[in-house]
Amino acid sequence: YPERDVRGFHLNALASPWKPWKEIVEEFLKANAALKNGNIELMKEWVNTVLGQIWEEDGESVDVEDFLARREAYGCDVPDRVVVLTASVDVQIDRLEVGIGGWGALKENWGIQYLRLPGDPDKQEVWDHLDELLDKPFYRADGAALKIDCMCVDSGYKALTVYRYCKPRELRHVYAVKGRSGAYPF
């Protein structure tokens, strides 16, 4: 982009004075051996962190135009085929990130709403807003009101605060969960 005033550069670890080539090659050989045995995780990490590139999975791709053509206008809070609502919460330093999903028969699902609840997770106010969301009815076109049936809150950050929030709400199906990286063995 020669017309831009600000220049950007991309340098990977191969140009780094802090990472010896011997170490880079050893990491690659280890990752490549794991890849040949069916474990992609080390190679994925190597490509991301050493080459500074995005790892792309092999597999089917989606035509963007076809994908966009499948969008649905609900005309209400949730589609009529939704029977269960769930929510996932990620705790950040200055907010809660909340995703609400709708579920129908045969694992059919819809993204219903994505929210950012600003506030310090150490203060009660942001958790009060989450409680309001837990109590909020979402309406289908047929007038049926659905509430969030299950909510999982990631306890990877501010674990004690998350536990204090979730424990008294277990009977409402609010659970503290801990994510992990990598592929699951099932």
N, C-alpha and C positions, 0 to 999 in steps of 0.2 A: 504494500500500500504506500507507494511513494508520495501520495498527496497528503499523508498524515504527518502532523508535527511531532507526535510521540512515536518512538520506535519500540517494538517489543522483540525479544529474542527468546529462543528456546534452546537451552543447553541441557543435555542429559548427563548422567553420571560418568559417561566416557570422557568428558572434558573436565571432570572434577579433580582438583589437586588433593582432595581429602579422601578419595576412594581409589586405592591402587587397582590397576588392571588385573593383577593376579586374583584379587578378591572378587572382582566382577566376573571373571571367567569361572572361578570356582563356584560361585553362586549360580551361574548359568548352567554349568554341568550338573549340579545337584538338581536344579529345577527341571532340566531336560530329562534326566533319569526318572524323576517323579512323574513327569508328563507321559513318558513311555509306559509307565506302570498305571496310567489312568488317573493320576492325581494332577489336576490342572492348577491347584492353588499356588504352588511355589512359582510356576512360570507366570501366572497372572500377576503375582506380586513383583517379580523381576521386571516384567514388561512395564508395569506401572511406575515402579520406583527407580529402576536403573535407566531404562530408556525414556521414561517420562511420557509414555504413550498410553492410550486407552486400550484396555484389553477387550477384544471383541470375541464373543462366543460364536462357535460354528453353529449353524442351524438355520431354520427357516427365518426369513425376514418378512416384514409386513409392508405392503405397498401403502405409502402414506395417504394417498387419495382414497383408496378403498377403506382404510382405517377411519379416516375422517367422515366418510359417507355413512359409516355405521353409527355415528352419534345419534342419541335419542334426546328429544326434548320431552321431559317428564310432564310438564304442565302442573306439577305438584311437588311436594318435598321428596317423595320417593315413588318409583314405579310401582304399579299395581302388583307385580309378581314378587315384590320383596315381602318376606315374611319375618326376617330377623335383621336387626341392626347391631353392628359391633363397632367398637371404637378402639383405636390404638393411640397411645400418648407417648411422645418423646419429650423428655425434660431437658431443657436448654438453660443456659446461664441466666437468661432474661425473659424466658417465656416457656409456654407449653405448646407443642405442635400436635394437633389432633387430627386424625383421619377417621372419618365415619364411613363404613361400608354397609351396603345392603346385600342380603343374601336371599336367594330363591331356591327353587327345586334344582336338584342335580348340580349343586355347587355354582350355579349362575350367580354372578355378583356385579354390583354397581358401585362406583365411587359416588357417594352421596354428598359429602361436604368435607372440605379441608379448612381448618381454622388455626390461627395463631392467637393464643391467649397471652398477651403481654403481661409480664410481672415477674418479680423475684420469687423463685420456687421456695425460698425460705420464709416467705410471708404468706399468711393464710388467704389473702385476697385472690390470688390466682387459682388456688384450689377451690375457693367458693364459686368462681366462674365455671370451673370444671364440673362441680356439683350441679350447677344450673343447667349445664349441657346434658348431664346424665338424666335430669328430670324433664327435659324438653320433649314435647311430643312432635313427631314428624308425621305428616299426613299423606296418605295415598289419595289418588283421585276419587276412590270410592268412599272417602271420608274416614276410613280406618286410621286410628292414631297408633303409631308405633313409638316405643322408647328404646333406647340403647339397652340391649339384653346382656351384653358382656363388654367389659372394658379392660384392656391390658395396658399397664403403665410401665415403661422401661425403667428399671432401677439401676441402670449403668451409671447414672449421674445423680447425686443427692439421694443415695439409696435409703438412708434412714428416714428422710422426709417422705419418700415414696411409700415406704413400709407403713409409716404413721398414717398416711392418707388411705392406703388400700385396706389395711387390716380391719377397721371398723365397717368397711363396705363389702366384705367378702360375701355376705348373704345377698348383696345386690350384684354379685358376679363381677366385682372389680378386683383385679389381680395384679400384683407386682410380677414382672417378668424380666428376664435378663437375656439379651440377645448375645449372639456370638458370631464371629466371622467364619467363613468357610462353608463347605457343603455339609449337609446333614447326612448321616449314614443310613437313611431309610428310603 
